[in-house]
Amino acid sequence: MTTSLPRQDRIRRALELLRNETTDKFDDIVDFAPEEFTDPHLAKQERDQVFGRVPSIVAHSSELVKAGDFMTLQMPRNNILVVRQKDGSVRTFVNLCRHRGAMLEEQEKGRCRIFSCAYHRWSYDPDGSLRAITRDSTFGEVDRSEHGLIELPTEERHGFVWIVDNADAEIDVAAWLGAEMDEILAGYELDELVSFRSAGFDEPVNWKIMQDAFLDGYHIQYAHPNTAGKIIHTNVMAFEDFGRHCRFIAPRKTIDRWLEEDPGDELLDKYVTETHFLLPNSTLLRQPDHFQLLTFRPHPTDPGRSVMEQRLMVPKVEVSGFTEEHWNKRWNKNWDILLAVLHQEDFPLLRQSQKGMGSASAGKMMLGRNEVANQVFRREIKKLIADGASAT
């Protein structure tokens, strides 16, 4: 565990690492087996003992503004329906009719006063209560209070909607984050931002391979030579380990102006990118003028597939200092660049990695000491699975 330092001190530590051509490091090189990304039994353990026990982010609050706003998602264990309520809260339900199990809502996003099943037109209120049974005089007696939509634990905190993918679980996001990370996220006032764009990508890649790629500062120069490699220094991290979660500062190449001189009292925020890993599956990047959130969810049955979601969270137009036209143009351009890097550089490389992991004689792999965030990710996922197995 690391005692959190003030931001400017952490940035200066990153600058010192850069000057010394080194990085913060993990204790040891750690071996792993390629089966960790292909084994169906382990994949089920992850779905149940990780996503079925701990909170993960499914949306930014600004994506569900008004009562009746909803979104649907495929989680590792359940199809879900997330709905903004009349009282301003957010609730999450398993997205299926309690009659014969048909999907209740097929749209990805929308606004609805009543959710109605297309099969037999049973209907439900946004709070999940069973509203109407068609031709109920012939159907038979049903206790409607016992046959509403099945609810999943949900909490809104720090501008995000968090759920546990298990109707029998409980949720306490502050306790899960721990005091230090909870305070860090509170300080960012992410609830004051707006999700400018979000998108999900179904990829033939294990979710941990995807997550690993976006915690890795070692590959930037090699995998992204003409994009991120021109902006961010490779293999330099000022790292903090909070146990379940971690964060690190990576210096941008614009900081090079301070390599030969002391920046004094100069604020160095614009010269770095700060990455936060929020166990189990979220990477929150703090850029000089916005945030990005990347989430990675396992497929419900196939260990070789996952969904990555990307969100771009920015200051609202009315506080940004831009006209609405300039604001839209600025963030659309940023979004297009992000998508281009994903589709042209990241995804092709990761698909090949997944393919390679399927080789019968692949042999042992390894994580280096410099791959410290990846080490924390693997360490904590293994802990969750072990703890879940001992609890059952």
N, C-alpha and C positions, 0 to 999 in steps of 0.2 A: 504494500500500500504506500501511496505517496501523499505527503502533505502539499495541498494546493498552493502554488505561488501566484502572486499578482501577475496579470497578463504581460505587462511590460518586462518584468523580470524573466518570464518564460520565453518571450521573444528574444531577449538578449542572450539567454542560454542557447537558443537555437542558432543565433548568430555566432556564438563562440564555438559551437559544434561545427558549423560551416567553416570557420576559420581554421579549425584543427582537422578538417577533412574526416570527420567521424560522425557518429550518431549515438543516441542512447541505445542500450542493448539489453536483451533478455539474459537470464543466467546461463543458459546452455543451448546448444543445438538440440532439437527434439525430432525424433523419427516419427513417421506416421505411415500407415498403409493405404494404398489406393482404394482398398475396399471401403474405407470410410466415406467414399463418395458414390459407391455403387451398391452397397449391401441393403437389400429390402428390410431385413430385420432391424438394422440400426436406424434406417429411415423411419420406421414405425415408432421406435423408441424416441426419436427426436420429435415426431409429431405429438406423441402423448406426454412425454416427460419434460419437454421444453415448451412447446406452444400450448399444450393443454394444462400448463401449470403457472406460467409467468406472463406478465403483460407485454404486449407488443403493439406498436403504433399501426393504425389502419387508415388514418386520415388527418388532415389539418382541419381545425375547427371552422375555418372560413369556407370549407367545401360544403358545409351544412349550415346555412345561414338562417333560414326561416323554418317555422314549424311545418312539418310534413316533408321537408327536404330529406332525401334518402340516397343511399348508395348501396350497391351489392358487391360482394367480394367472395372469391373462393379462398377460404383459409385452409390450412393443412388438414383440419379435422371436420370443418363444417362450411357449408355455403351460408353466408350471413347477409342480413339486411340491417343496415345501420340507419337510424331514423332520428331526426331532431324532433323533440316533443314540444307540446304547447307551453310547458313550464320552462322551456329553454334547455333542459337537459338532453342528453343523447342516450338512446337505448339501442341495444343490438339483439337481434333475434335470428334463430335458425330459419333460413329462407325456404320453408316448405309448409304447405297446407297440412293441418293436423287431421284431415279427412283421409286422403289416400296418398299423401306424400308428393304431390306435384309441386314444382317450383312456383312460389307465390309471385315473385317479381323477377322479370328477365332483363329489364333495362339496367344499365350500369349506374345511371344517376337519374334523378328526377324529383318531382314533388307530387305528393299524393295525399288525399284526405282519407281514402279507404284503399286497402290492399285486397284485391279480389282474385281468387284462383280461377284460371282459365278452364279448368277441367269440369268442375261442377258449380262454380261461382259462389262457393263459400267466401265470406269476406271478413276482414279483420281491421280494427282501428289501428292508428299509428302507435298506440301504446301496447299493441300485441293482443288485445282482448278479442275474442271471437264475437263478431258483430251479428252475422246472419248465416243461417243454414237454409239453403234453398229447399223448398218443398218440405219444410220441417215437420209438417203434419203426417207425412208418410215415412220419414226417416227413422223416427223413434226418439226417445227421451235422451238428451245429452246435457250433462252439467257443463255449461259453457265456461264457467269459471275455472274448470280443470282442463279446458281444451283450447286455451289461447296459444299464441306462438311461444316456443321455447326460448327463454332469454339467456343471453351470455353476459358474464360480468363485464361492465363497461365503466370507464371513468374518463372524464375530460380534464386534462391537466397540462399546463405549459403550452396551450394552443394546439394540443394534439388530442385525438381520440384514441384511447388505449383499450384493448380487450384481452381477456383470457379465453382461448378457444376451447372452452369446456363449460357446459352449463352447471356442473357440480362444483366449480372452483369459486374462489373469492378473489377480489382485486384490491390492491392498495399500492398505487403507483409510487407515492412518496417513499414508502418502505422499500419497494423494489429498487428504486433509484439510489437510495441511501442519501444521507444528509448532504454530502458534498455535491454529488451530481444533481440532486434536486435543487440545491441553491444555485448551481451554475446555470441550469436551464431557466430558473426563475429570473435570473439577471438578464437574460436575453430578450425578455418580453416578446416571445414568439407569438403570443396571442394577439399582439398589435399588428402583426404582418398579415398578408393575404397570400394564399396559394395561387400564384399567377397561372401556372399550368401544372398538370399532373398527367402521368401516363404509365401504363403497365405493359410489360413485355414478357411473354411466355417463351422461355428459352430451354433448349435441350441441354441443360447444365444443372448439376446439383447446386442447391442453394448455398452451400458452404464454399464452393469454388467461387461463386458470384460474390459472396460477402468478402472472402479473402482478397479478391482483386481490388476492392475499394478500401482496404485497410493497408495496402502495400505501397510503401514509398520507394521500394527497391527497383521497381520495373519501369518507372516513368520515362527515363531517358531512352529505354530500349523499345518499349511497346508504343510509346507516344512521342517519337522524336520530333514530329512537325506540329504538335499541338501542345499538350500539357508539358512535354519535355522542354519546350521553349520558355515556359513560364515558371515551373516549379523545380527546385533543386531535387535531385535524386539521392535517396539514401541518407537523408538528414532529418531526424525527428527529435524534438524535445518532448519527451514522453512522460505521461503521468498515469499510473495504474491505480484505479480506485476499487480494485477487486472485481466486481461483476462488470464494471464499465471502465473505459479509459478515454483519454484524449491526448492529442499530440499536435504540435505546431510544426509545419513544414515551411521553410523560407522560400519566398518567391525570388526570382533572379534579380528583381529590382532592388533587393536588399544589398546587392553586391557593392553599391556605392559606399556602404559602411564597413566594408571588409578591412580597409586600411586606415580608418579613422574612427574615433569614439563618437557615437551618435548623441552623447550627452543626454539632454532632456527631451530629445526628439521622440514624438510618438511614432511607433513603428508598426501600427496595426495594418496599414495598407500594404506592408511588405510580406505578409504571411497569409497562409490558409491554415485554419484550425479545424481538426477533425475530431469528432466525438463518436466513439462506438458505444451504443446503448444495447446491451445484451437483451434479447438474443439475436436481433436481426436488423438493426438500424444503424446507418452511418449518417450523422448530421455534420455537414460541412459549413463552417462559418467563413464566408468570404468577406472581403472588405466592405461590400455594400448590400449583401443579401445572404440567404441561407439556402442550402440544398439538403433535401432529405432523400436518402436511398434506403429502401427496404427490400428484403429478400425472403420469400416464403416458399417452403417446400411444396411440391405437388402432393396431392392427397394419397397417391398410390405409387408413383414412379420416382425412385431416387435419382434418376437421370434428368429430371425436369424441375423447373422452378419458375416463379414469377418475380421479376424485379419491378419495383415501382419507383419512379422518380418524381419529386416535387420541387418546384422552384418557388421559394417564399420570399417576398419582397415587401418593402414599405408601400402602404396604400398610396394611391395616386395623389390624394389630397394633402399628404404630408411629405411627398417625395421631392417637391420643388420642380417637377416636370409638368408640362402640359399632358393631357391624357394621350394625345397622339404620340408625343415623344416617349412617354412612359411605355406605351404598348410597343413601339418600335424597338426601344432599348431591350426590353425583356423578351420579346419575340426573337430578336437576334441572338441573345444569350441562350435561349432555349434551343434554337436551331443548331448552335455550336455544340451544345451538350449532346443532342441527339446524334449528330454526325459522328462525334467521338465514340459514343456507345456502339452505334451500328457498324461503323467502318473499322474500328480498332479493337474495342473491348470484346464485343460479342463473338466475332470470328475466332479470336484467340482463345476465349473460354470454352467455346464449343469444341475446339481441338483438344483442349486440356481434358474435358470430360471424356472424349473419345479415347484419348491416351490412357486414362485411368482404367478403362475397360480391358486393357491387355492382361492376359492370364499370367504372364511372367514379368509384370511391371517392376516388381521388387520394392524395397523400402524407399520412401521419399523422406525429405527432411525440411524443417523450418530452421533458418539461421537465427543467430542471436540478434541480427539487425532487423529481423522481421517480427518486431516485438509486439505490435498490435495483433498480428495473426496468431502469435503465441498465446496472448491473453484470450482471444476468441476461442481457440481450441481448448485451452485449459478450462474455461468457464462452461462451455457446452458439455464437456466430459463430466464436470462436477454435477451439472443439472441432471444428466442421465443417471449418474451413479446415485445421486440423492433420491431421484424419483424411483429408481429400482428398489432401493432399500426401504422406501416408504410403502411399497405395495406388498 
